[in-house]
Amino acid sequence: MTNNLDTLATALYATTDDLLKERPDLAPWRPPVGIAPRLSDAELVTLAVMQALLGFTSEARWLRHAGAHLRHLFPYLPQQPGYNKRLRKAAGLLRQITRILATTSSVWSDDVWVVDSTPVECGRSRETVKRSDLAGWAQYGYCASHSRFFWGLRLHLICTLQGLPVAFALTGAKADERDTLLDLLAAEPDLLQDRTGQTLIGDKNYYGRTFEHELAKHGIQLLRPARKGERQRPGAHLFKPLRQVIESINETFKGQLDLEQHRGRTPGGVVTRVMQRILALTAAVWHNDATGQAVLRSLTAYDH
């Protein structure tokens, strides 16, 4: 493990521990009478983030690695079934920590956002599709970036230009990106509080006069490439370099945080594993921002 990751883990643990002391209501519910867990919730969050940053998609392999190399940080480690169960129950805490780290970062106030969606594949065989607990939520969809069909979900993500996640949603593969974006903004009106002239950059799928009118009511100016048959739109010269920004964020999730190797088999399992990766990216940006390092979209500084 690198010194960067060791420092990040320590900072994340201390921040989470302090938060849970101030807000014990954020911790996963457990009976008031019973055996206290030997792995604290703050340690659980830190362990989950380190698993994502170090690229372990198997929880069993991760716990064996942590037992061999990270005992100085985690004197006690649970068995894989216990780790999995506690992590799924902590999905709400992961989300809360993600937002707190994001809002305490200086790049949270960025007045330019990018929006995009990326596939979250959940199965390939016909038998998996028929028997999966995700049936009814997961759907067949098409990924234009890779020219392929897939069965699963879509992760819709609003980020700053530095790659800091601002808001996200998981939907079926066929969900309309425009409707999902408007639902995200309606569900979290505080996102735009005290923000005037927010600019949102999206691809050609974010189109439509009514859609843009709805964004304008939120105080958002949409920048996107012109569709076939449309006049050239303002800011067209910016789209090529900024498109690379969006692609680099998606590549971080897929290539470095192994988003499509999440191994979730139930709705709760998939949500938790996606949240784990969003928190990992947020924690990396937050830590670099707090320590005065260059804010990373790539996580290579935290590799093995």
URCOR-V655244 format. One record per backbone hydrogen bond with DSSP energy under -0.5 kcal/mol. NH is the residue of the N-H (numbers start at 0). CO is the residue of the C=O. Records with the same first field share a line. If there is no record, write none. Layout:
BEGIN
NH=CO ; CO
END
This chain:
BEGIN
5=1
6=2
7=3
8=4
9=5
10=6
11=7
12=8
13=9
14=10
15=11
16=12
17=13
18=14
19=15
20=16
21=17
22=18
25=22
26=23
39=37
43=39
44=40
45=41
46=42
47=43
48=44
49=45
50=46
51=47
52=48
53=49
54=51
55=50
56=54
58=56
61=57
62=58
63=59
64=60
65=61
66=62
67=63
68=64
69=65
72=69
73=69
82=78
83=79
84=80
85=81
86=82
87=83
88=84
89=85
90=87
93=89
94=90
95=91
96=92
97=93
98=94
99=95
100=96
101=97
102=98
103=99
104=101
107=104
108=105
109=106
112=198
113=158
114=200
115=156
117=154
119=152
121=150
122=150
128=124
129=125
130=126
131=127
132=264
134=131
135=137
136=133
137=133
138=151
140=149
142=147
143=141
146=142
147=142
149=140
150=122
151=138 ; 149
152=119
153=170
154=117
155=153 ; 168
156=115 ; 154
157=166
158=113
159=163
160=111
162=159
164=162
165=157
166=157
168=155
170=153
172=151
174=171
179=175
180=176
181=177
182=178
183=179
184=180
185=181
186=182
187=183
188=185
190=187
191=188
192=189
194=191
195=193
197=218
198=110
199=220
200=112
201=199 ; 222
205=202
206=204
211=207
212=208
213=209
214=210
215=211
216=212
217=213 ; 214
218=215
219=214
220=197
221=219
222=199
229=226
235=232
237=234
238=234 ; 235
241=237
242=238
243=239
244=240
245=241
246=242
247=243
248=244
249=245
250=246
251=247
252=248
253=249
254=250
255=250 ; 251
256=251
258=252
260=257
261=258
269=265
270=266
271=267
272=268
273=269
274=270
275=271
276=272
277=273
278=274
279=275
280=276
281=277
282=278
283=279
284=280
285=281
286=282
287=283
288=284
289=285
290=286
291=288
292=287
301=298
302=299
END
